Amino acid sequence: MNSRALEPSPCWTRLQSRSLGGRARKASQNKKWMLYLPTATSEGCVRGSRECTYPEPKPKSRPKGSKSDSAKPTPAFSEESDSEEEDAGPEPRIQSPKVPKAAGKPAYTESRSRKNSRSKGAAFRRQRAESYKHPITSIEQTKQDLEVRKSPETEESSPLSAARTGSQCPYYGDNLTPQSSMSPEKPSFSHLPQDQRFYLEYLRTNVTYHHYFFRNNANDFVHNTLIEHALSYEPLLHAVLGFAAYHATLERSNGKIQDFLAYYNKSVSLLLKALTSGQKHTEAMLLTILQLATFEEYLGDWVNLIGHQKAAHSMLIELYTVESVMQEELGRKILAWYSRFDLFVGFMSGYETVLGREWFGAKERFHRERAQQHPEDIDARVEAAIASHRFIALDMALLFAKLKVGEITLPEFQIGNEVVTARIRNWGQSLGPLLTDERYIVTSFEGAPKQDEDDIVDPYRLGGLFRGALFPMNFVLVDWLGTNIMHTYQTALITGRPAPPGLLEMALELCRIFESVEYWPESEKGSILQAQAGLGIAALFLPKDERHTMWIRRKLAKIEGEGYTYPPTLREKMAVLWGVPDIRHWWLPNDEGYSPIVRSIHSFTEDRTPQPAGQPTEAVRTMKGLFNNLSFKDS
């Protein structure tokens, strides 16, 4: 099986650091973070013509004659201020962790009409306040719903339940577990309130590294390291709680958006206070920003995601150097987490990455050398393959971006593109010995649902899915197929040559891997979220007949039901591509699969997403890197 992965890049203005001393330097550093992190403190900020930014930090001393700065941090996601909000209670204070009550600005309002916003907003605030008075009720409901989902009767009544929820045990079994993925120590959180204990335990039991889009097994990081840092840093604790509560809410039959937004709001509020007070920047603070960015991606708010990405970049290069970031596992995980955002934003915008090429090169070199030193370590070889592929992805992105802005000529592009093409080919060929180990090839789909007669692929093709320590390679291959499709097609457009044959074949293979992961009973929870990365690209090159379009529409709807919200732009583009205007509202006819909680998330995201400021941000919102210059006449 032939495959690899790639993702392009974004071009953001780098921060210019000045040589300042004492208080002036500290104030300048604190101000830098405020410029990047998004919040919503007024209607103008939520739907205005500029990107939302955190408020400016209060200076410790003011020169004579300066105006008083009365602005103070407020939780994100707040709507327009009005008199009805005054009785909502004071802003949450930094105290021992508690369930956020109806504090500060309202976290969300169902109303999308200014005419009715006040009355509906007041009703929602009363409902929200009432729900926060009884947090254990929603937790108990979650427990009951999860038990129902796990009952034998429920499993038998839903042939896709195993594929949807994943197996209860990790896929690492039969003595194939990489030792580096296991940790004998688990941080205890028995001292926390019941609701927080519940959601942290939910994170360990139901949220995996797939939900965080780490390509290789990082469950020890998600379940232990991240929690350990969260227990000592309250903004991170609430960000993690919010992410866990988000996924728990999706599983509840009566889940409400306020069930998770309270934690998220508290995290943003506490982070703002930490930044404005001039607290020392730490790894825990950087992890908080990355967790919030992950939340934004799940909500489909890619404009605000960019604000977090920029802040994370600035803090990353402050805390680490190219050499030091690879010295410890925490630094390597932070770089992997951040670099995916960098490539993701670049891919969607068509611009260069923010992080320098040397950082990606350091990561590739570290994992390549480790794999050479330990050739029998499967986990090390997988990490090396992922890092190598990501480095190629970066260079491909830089090459296309430089041609776009006129930094290189077409002949120079063609020379560079030949090198990238050869590296892509060699990457795939180098995987031969790794991907032919029979111990890691799935040989049975026993327990999987019967194949649909209208299926466009064969998800049960034996030999086409990897298990155990090689399970992550399924997602790397999905990445490669998606990027290889775009590389092949965009190269043809730039050079004026016809698109070579094979685009449809690659798109179908990508769909096959996705559905194989979806239906294999032993796939870990969150696997289809990990596998969805290239599905939108494949959709662009599938036949436009009813059978193929309905297949992809059902998959995209399923992914959103699992919590990954696509921005409205994707539905708008697909509506034009397929000639189905109704997709602008929802993927499937008659609102099939459009649950109340998914509907609420759509309304919330559309209401609070700010207007992008600047070409790169606008390019991400319109997914210019994906759709620009695409022609579908021959696809």
C-alpha positions in Angstrom: 0.0 0.0 0.0 1.4 3.3 -1.1 1.0 6.4 1.0 2.2 9.4 3.1 1.0 12.8 4.5 1.3 16.5 4.0 -0.2 19.8 5.3 0.6 23.4 4.1 1.2 26.7 5.9 0.3 30.5 6.9 2.1 33.8 6.6 1.7 35.8 9.7 3.6 38.9 10.6 6.3 38.0 13.1 6.7 39.9 16.3 9.4 42.5 16.5 11.0 42.4 19.9 12.5 45.6 21.2 15.3 46.0 23.7 13.5 47.4 26.7 14.5 47.4 30.3 12.7 47.0 33.6 9.0 47.7 33.8 8.8 48.9 30.2 10.0 45.6 28.9 7.6 43.7 31.1 4.6 45.8 30.0 5.6 45.4 26.4 5.7 41.6 26.8 2.4 41.5 28.5 0.8 43.7 25.8 2.1 41.3 23.1 -0.1 38.5 24.3 -3.2 40.7 24.5 -3.0 41.5 20.8 -3.5 37.8 19.9 -5.9 36.2 22.2 -9.6 36.6 21.2 -12.4 37.4 23.5 -15.8 39.1 23.1 -16.6 42.0 25.4 -19.2 43.8 23.3 -21.4 43.4 20.3 -18.9 45.3 18.2 -16.2 42.9 19.1 -18.4 39.8 18.5 -19.6 40.8 15.1 -17.5 43.9 14.3 -15.2 44.5 11.4 -12.1 43.6 13.4 -10.7 40.5 15.1 -11.5 40.3 18.8 -8.6 40.9 21.1 -8.0 40.7 24.8 -8.2 44.0 26.7 -5.0 45.9 27.2 -3.3 45.2 30.5 -3.6 47.8 33.3 -0.3 49.6 33.9 1.0 49.5 37.4 1.6 53.3 37.3 0.3 56.0 35.0 2.0 59.1 33.8 0.4 62.4 34.7 -2.5 63.3 32.5 -3.1 59.8 31.2 -6.7 58.6 31.0 -7.9 56.0 33.3 -8.3 52.6 31.8 -11.5 51.2 33.2 -11.6 48.1 31.0 -11.2 44.8 32.8 -11.1 41.2 31.6 -14.4 39.5 30.9 -15.1 36.0 29.9 -15.1 35.1 26.3 -18.3 34.3 24.3 -20.2 37.2 26.0 -22.9 39.0 24.0 -23.9 42.7 23.9 -24.1 44.3 27.3 -27.5 45.5 28.5 -29.2 46.3 31.7 -30.5 42.9 32.2 -27.0 41.5 32.7 -26.4 43.5 35.8 -28.1 41.0 38.1 -26.1 38.1 36.6 -23.6 38.3 39.4 -19.9 39.4 39.7 -17.1 38.1 37.5 -15.6 34.8 38.7 -12.7 35.3 41.1 -9.5 33.2 41.2 -10.4 31.0 44.1 -10.5 27.3 44.7 -12.0 25.5 41.7 -15.8 25.5 41.7 -18.5 25.2 39.1 -18.9 28.6 37.5 -22.2 30.1 38.5 -24.2 32.6 36.5 -21.3 35.1 36.6 -20.2 37.9 34.5 -21.6 38.3 31.0 -23.9 35.7 29.5 -21.9 32.8 28.0 -24.4 32.2 25.1 -27.8 33.2 23.8 -29.9 31.2 21.5 -31.3 34.3 19.9 -29.9 35.4 16.5 -32.2 38.3 16.1 -31.4 41.7 17.7 -35.1 42.4 18.0 -35.6 39.5 20.4 -32.1 39.3 21.9 -32.9 41.0 25.1 -36.0 39.0 26.1 -34.5 35.7 24.9 -31.1 36.5 26.5 -32.8 37.1 29.8 -34.7 33.8 29.6 -31.5 32.0 28.8 -29.6 33.6 31.7 -32.3 32.5 34.0 -32.2 29.0 32.5 -28.4 28.9 32.8 -28.4 30.2 36.3 -30.8 27.5 37.3 -28.7 24.8 35.6 -25.6 25.9 37.5 -27.4 25.6 40.8 -27.6 21.9 40.2 -24.4 20.8 38.4 -24.6 17.3 39.7 -27.9 16.7 38.0 -26.3 17.1 34.5 -23.4 14.9 35.6 -25.7 12.2 36.8 -27.6 12.4 33.5 -24.3 12.0 31.7 -23.5 8.8 33.8 -27.0 7.4 33.0 -26.7 8.1 29.3 -23.3 6.6 29.1 -24.5 3.5 30.9 -27.4 3.2 28.4 -25.0 3.5 25.5 -22.8 0.7 27.0 -25.7 -1.7 27.7 -25.9 -4.9 25.6 -29.4 -4.0 24.5 -28.2 -0.7 23.1 -25.2 -2.2 21.4 -27.4 -4.8 19.7 -30.0 -2.2 18.6 -27.4 0.0 16.9 -25.1 -1.8 14.4 -22.9 1.3 14.2 -22.5 1.8 17.9 -19.2 0.0 18.1 -17.9 2.1 15.2 -19.2 5.3 16.7 -18.0 4.9 20.3 -15.0 2.8 19.7 -13.9 -0.2 21.8 -13.7 0.2 25.6 -10.1 -0.9 25.5 -7.2 0.7 23.8 -6.2 -0.8 20.5 -2.7 -1.6 21.9 -3.0 -5.2 22.8 -1.5 -8.6 22.2 1.9 -7.4 23.7 2.1 -4.8 20.9 2.1 -1.8 23.3 4.9 0.7 22.9 6.5 1.0 26.3 6.9 4.8 25.9 3.2 5.2 25.8 2.6 3.8 29.3 3.0 5.6 32.6 2.8 3.9 36.0 1.9 7.2 37.7 -1.4 8.9 37.5 -1.9 12.3 39.1 -4.7 12.2 41.8 -7.5 14.7 41.7 -9.5 13.2 44.6 -9.4 16.6 46.4 -11.4 18.4 43.7 -15.1 19.0 43.7 -17.3 16.2 42.4 -18.1 17.8 39.0 -14.4 18.4 38.3 -13.5 14.9 39.4 -16.2 13.5 37.1 -15.0 15.4 34.0 -11.3 14.6 34.6 -12.2 10.9 34.9 -14.3 11.3 31.8 -11.3 12.7 30.0 -9.2 9.7 31.0 -11.9 7.2 30.1 -13.5 8.7 26.9 -11.1 11.3 25.4 -8.0 10.0 23.7 -5.0 11.5 21.8 -7.1 11.3 18.7 -9.4 14.0 20.0 -6.3 16.2 20.3 -5.1 15.2 16.8 -1.7 14.0 17.9 -0.6 11.6 15.1 1.2 9.2 17.3 0.0 7.7 20.6 0.0 10.4 23.2 -2.5 9.0 25.7 0.0 9.3 28.5 0.4 13.0 27.8 -3.4 13.6 27.5 -4.4 11.5 30.5 -1.5 12.2 32.9 0.9 15.0 31.9 -1.8 17.5 30.8 -3.9 16.7 33.9 -0.8 17.1 36.2 -0.1 20.6 34.8 -3.8 21.4 35.0 -3.9 20.6 38.7 -1.3 23.2 39.4 -2.6 25.9 37.1 -6.3 26.9 37.3 -6.8 28.4 33.8 -5.5 25.2 32.3 -7.7 23.1 34.7 -10.9 24.9 33.5 -9.8 24.6 29.8 -9.3 20.9 30.2 -12.6 20.5 32.1 -14.4 22.5 29.4 -13.0 20.2 26.6 -14.0 17.1 28.5 -17.4 18.6 29.3 -17.9 19.4 25.6 -17.5 15.8 24.6 -19.6 14.6 27.5 -22.4 17.0 26.5 -22.5 15.6 23.0 -23.2 12.2 24.5 -26.0 13.4 26.6 -29.5 13.1 25.2 -30.4 16.5 26.7 -27.0 18.2 26.5 -27.0 22.0 26.7 -24.3 24.3 25.4 -23.9 26.0 28.8 -22.8 22.7 30.3 -19.3 23.2 28.9 -19.1 26.9 28.1 -19.0 27.8 31.8 -15.7 26.0 32.2 -14.3 27.6 29.0 -15.4 31.1 30.0 -13.7 30.6 33.4 -10.5 29.5 31.8 -10.4 32.5 29.4 -11.2 34.9 32.3 -8.4 33.5 34.5 -5.9 33.4 31.7 -6.6 37.1 30.9 -6.0 38.0 34.5 -2.8 36.1 34.5 -1.6 37.8 31.4 -2.6 41.3 32.4 -1.0 40.9 35.9 2.3 40.2 34.4 2.7 36.6 35.6 5.7 34.7 34.4 5.0 32.8 31.2 5.2 29.0 31.8 4.6 25.8 30.0 1.2 25.5 31.8 0.2 28.9 30.4 1.2 27.8 26.8 -0.7 24.5 27.3 -3.7 26.5 28.3 -3.6 28.5 25.0 -3.2 25.3 23.0 -6.1 23.7 24.7 -8.3 26.8 24.0 -7.2 26.7 20.4 -8.2 23.1 20.1 -11.6 24.1 21.5 -12.0 26.8 18.9 -11.2 24.3 16.1 -13.9 22.0 17.4 -16.4 24.8 17.5 -15.6 25.7 13.9 -14.4 29.2 14.8 -11.2 29.3 12.8 -10.9 33.1 13.0 -10.5 33.0 16.8 -8.3 30.0 16.5 -5.8 32.1 14.7 -5.6 34.5 17.7 -4.7 31.6 19.9 -2.2 30.2 17.4 -0.4 33.6 17.2 -0.2 33.8 21.0 1.0 30.2 21.3 3.7 30.9 18.7 5.0 34.0 20.6 5.1 32.1 23.9 6.7 29.0 22.3 9.7 30.9 21.0 10.0 32.8 24.3 10.1 29.6 26.4 12.1 27.4 24.1 14.9 27.5 21.5 15.2 25.2 18.5 17.6 23.1 20.5 15.9 23.1 23.9 12.4 22.2 22.7 13.5 18.7 21.7 15.4 17.9 24.9 12.4 16.8 27.0 9.2 15.0 26.2 7.0 17.9 27.3 8.7 20.3 24.8 8.4 17.7 22.0 4.7 17.3 22.7 4.1 21.1 22.8 5.9 21.5 19.5 3.9 18.7 17.9 0.7 20.3 19.2 1.5 23.8 18.0 3.1 22.8 14.7 -0.1 21.0 13.6 -2.0 24.3 14.1 0.6 26.1 12.1 0.3 23.8 9.2 -3.5 23.6 9.5 -3.8 27.4 9.3 -1.3 27.5 6.4 -3.1 24.8 4.5 -6.5 26.6 4.8 -5.1 30.0 3.9 -2.4 29.2 1.4 0.2 31.3 3.3 3.5 30.3 5.0 3.8 29.0 8.4 4.6 31.3 11.3 7.2 29.0 12.9 10.5 28.9 11.2 11.6 25.9 9.1 14.4 25.2 11.5 12.0 24.0 14.2 10.4 21.4 11.9 13.9 20.4 10.8 15.0 19.9 14.4 12.0 17.7 15.1 12.6 15.6 12.0 16.4 15.2 12.8 15.7 14.2 16.4 13.2 11.4 15.5 15.2 10.2 12.5 18.3 9.8 14.6 16.4 8.1 17.4 14.9 5.6 15.0 18.4 4.9 13.5 19.7 4.2 17.0 16.8 2.0 17.9 15.7 0.2 14.7 13.6 -2.4 16.6 11.5 0.3 18.3 8.3 0.5 16.2 7.2 3.6 18.1 10.4 5.5 17.3 10.1 4.5 13.6 6.5 5.8 13.5 7.5 9.1 15.1 10.3 9.4 12.5 7.9 8.8 9.7 5.5 11.4 11.0 8.2 14.0 11.6 9.7 13.4 8.2 6.4 13.7 6.4 5.5 16.9 8.3 8.9 18.4 7.3 8.1 17.6 3.6 4.7 19.1 4.1 6.2 22.3 5.4 8.6 22.6 2.4 5.8 22.0 0.0 3.7 24.7 1.7 6.6 27.2 1.6 7.2 26.5 -2.1 3.6 27.2 -3.1 3.4 30.2 -0.8 6.6 31.8 -2.2 5.4 31.5 -5.8 2.0 33.0 -4.8 3.6 36.2 -3.4 6.2 36.5 -6.2 9.3 35.6 -4.1 10.3 33.0 -6.7 9.8 32.7 -10.5 7.9 29.8 -12.2 11.2 28.1 -13.3 12.5 28.3 -9.8 9.2 26.8 -8.5 9.5 24.0 -11.0 13.0 23.1 -9.9 12.0 23.2 -6.2 8.8 21.2 -6.9 10.8 18.4 -8.5 12.7 18.1 -5.3 9.6 18.0 -3.2 8.0 15.4 -5.5 11.0 13.2 -5.2 11.0 13.5 -1.4 7.3 12.6 -1.3 8.0 9.5 -3.4 11.0 8.5 -1.4 9.1 8.9 1.8 6.5 6.4 0.7 9.1 3.9 -0.5 11.0 4.1 2.8 8.0 2.8 4.6 7.9 -0.5 2.8 9.5 -2.7 5.5 7.5 -0.9 8.3 4.1 -1.4 6.7 4.5 -5.0 5.7 4.9 -6.4 9.3 2.0 -8.9 9.5 1.7 -8.4 13.2 0.3 -5.0 12.7 -2.1 -5.6 9.8 -5.8 -6.0 10.5 -7.0 -9.4 9.4 -10.5 -9.5 10.7 -13.5 -7.1 11.0 -15.6 -9.5 13.1 -18.4 -7.5 14.8 -18.4 -4.7 12.3 -21.8 -3.7 10.7 -22.8 -5.2 7.3 -21.5 -3.3 4.4 -24.1 -0.9 2.8 -25.0 -1.8 -0.8 -24.6 1.9 -1.7 -21.1 2.1 -0.3 -18.6 3.7 -2.6 -15.6 1.8 -1.2 -14.9 -1.6 0.5 -14.0 -0.8 4.1 -13.4 -4.4 4.9 -10.6 -5.0 2.5 -8.1 -7.2 4.3 -4.6 -5.9 4.5 -5.7 -2.3 4.2 -5.7 -1.2 7.8 -3.0 -1.2 10.5 -3.3 -2.0 14.1 -1.3 -1.9 17.3 1.7 0.3 17.3 1.1 1.0 13.6 -2.5 2.2 14.0 -1.4 5.9 13.8 0.0 5.2 10.3 -3.6 5.0 9.1 -4.0 8.7 9.8 -0.6 9.6 8.4 -1.7 7.8 5.2 -5.0 9.8 5.1 -3.0 13.0 5.5 -0.6 12.0 2.7 -3.4 11.1 0.3 -5.2 14.4 0.9 -2.1 16.5 0.5 -0.8 14.5 -2.4 -4.1 15.1 -4.2 -3.8 18.8 -3.7 -0.1 18.9 -4.6 -0.8 17.0 -7.8 -3.7 19.1 -8.8 -2.3 22.5 -7.9 1.0 21.7 -9.7 -1.0 20.9 -12.8 -2.8 24.2 -12.5 0.4 26.2 -12.0 2.2 24.6 -14.9 -0.8 24.7 -17.2 -0.7 20.9 -17.7 -3.7 18.6 -17.6 -4.3 17.0 -14.2 -2.7 13.5 -14.3 -4.9 10.5 -13.9 -5.2 9.0 -10.4 -6.9 11.8 -8.5 -10.1 9.9 -8.2 -8.3 6.7 -7.2 -6.5 8.6 -4.4 -9.7 10.2 -3.2 -11.5 6.8 -3.0 -8.5 5.3 -1.2 -8.7 8.1 1.4 -12.4 7.4 1.8 -11.8 3.7 2.2 -9.3 4.2 5.0 -11.6 6.6 6.8 -14.5 4.1 6.7 -12.3 1.2 7.7 -11.2 3.1 10.8 -14.9 4.0 11.4 -16.2 0.5 11.2 -13.3 -1.5 12.7 -14.7 -2.6 16.2 -11.3 -2.1 17.9 -10.7 1.5 16.8 -10.1 3.7 19.8 -12.5 6.5 20.7 -12.0 9.6 18.6 -10.5 7.7 15.7 -12.8 9.0 13.1 -12.2 12.6 14.2 -8.5 11.9 13.6 -9.2 10.3 10.2 -11.4 13.1 8.9 -8.5 15.4 8.1 -8.5 14.8 4.3 -12.2 13.9 3.8 -13.1 17.4 2.7 -10.3 17.3 0.0 -11.5 13.9 -1.2 -15.0 15.3 -1.5 -13.8 17.8 -4.1 -12.6 15.0 -6.5 -15.3 12.4 -6.1 -18.0 12.0 -8.8 -20.9 14.4 -8.4 -23.6 11.7 -8.7 -26.1 11.1 -5.9 -24.4 7.9 -4.6 -21.1 9.6 -4.0 -22.3 12.9 -2.7 -24.7 11.3 -0.2 -21.9 9.0 1.0 -19.7 12.0 1.8 -22.5 14.1 3.2 -23.4 11.3 5.7 -19.7 11.1 6.8 -19.4 14.9 7.3 -22.7 14.9 9.3 -21.4 12.0 11.4 -18.2 13.9 12.1 -20.1 16.9 13.3 -22.3 14.7 15.5 -19.0 13.5 17.1 -18.2 17.2 17.9 -16.0 18.5 15.1 -17.9 21.5 13.7 -17.1 22.5 10.2 -17.3 26.3 9.5 -20.3 27.5 7.4 -17.8 28.2 4.5 -17.3 24.5 3.9 -21.1 23.9 3.6 -21.4 26.9 1.3 -18.7 25.7 -1.0 -20.0 22.2 -1.1 -23.5 23.5 -1.8 -22.2 25.1 -5.0 -20.0 22.2 -5.9 -22.8 19.7 -5.7 -25.6 22.0 -6.7 -27.6 21.3 -3.5 -28.4 24.7 -1.8 -29.9 23.0 1.3 -26.4 22.0 2.4 -25.9 25.5 3.5 -28.2 24.7 6.4 -27.2 21.1 7.2 -25.5 18.2 5.4 -28.5 15.9 5.2 -32.1 16.3 4.0 -34.9 16.9 6.6 -32.4 17.7 9.3 -31.4 14.1 9.7 -28.8 13.8 12.4 -29.0 17.5 13.2 -29.3 17.2 16.9 -30.3 20.1 19.2 -26.8 20.4 20.7 -25.2 20.5 17.2 -27.7 23.0 16.1 -26.9 25.2 19.2 -23.2 25.0 18.5 -23.8 26.1 14.9 -25.9 29.1 16.1 -23.4 30.0 18.8 -20.4 29.9 16.5 -22.0 31.9 13.7 -23.1 34.5 16.2 -19.8 35.1 18.0 -17.2 34.7 15.1 -15.7 38.1 14.5 -15.1 39.5 11.0 -11.5 38.7 10.0 -8.9 41.4 9.9 -6.1 41.0 7.4 -5.6 38.9 4.3 -4.3 35.7 6.1 -7.2 35.6 8.5 -9.8 36.2 5.7 -8.0 33.5 3.7 -8.5 31.0 6.5 -12.2 31.9 6.9 -12.9 31.4 3.2 -10.6 28.3 3.1 -8.7 30.0 0.2 -5.8 27.5 0.3 -8.3 24.7 -0.3 -10.7 26.2 -2.8 -8.9 28.9 -4.6 -8.3 28.2 -8.3 -10.0 24.8 -8.1 -11.9 23.8 -11.2 -14.2 20.8 -11.0 -15.1 20.3 -14.6 -13.0 17.2 -15.0 -13.1 15.9 -11.5 
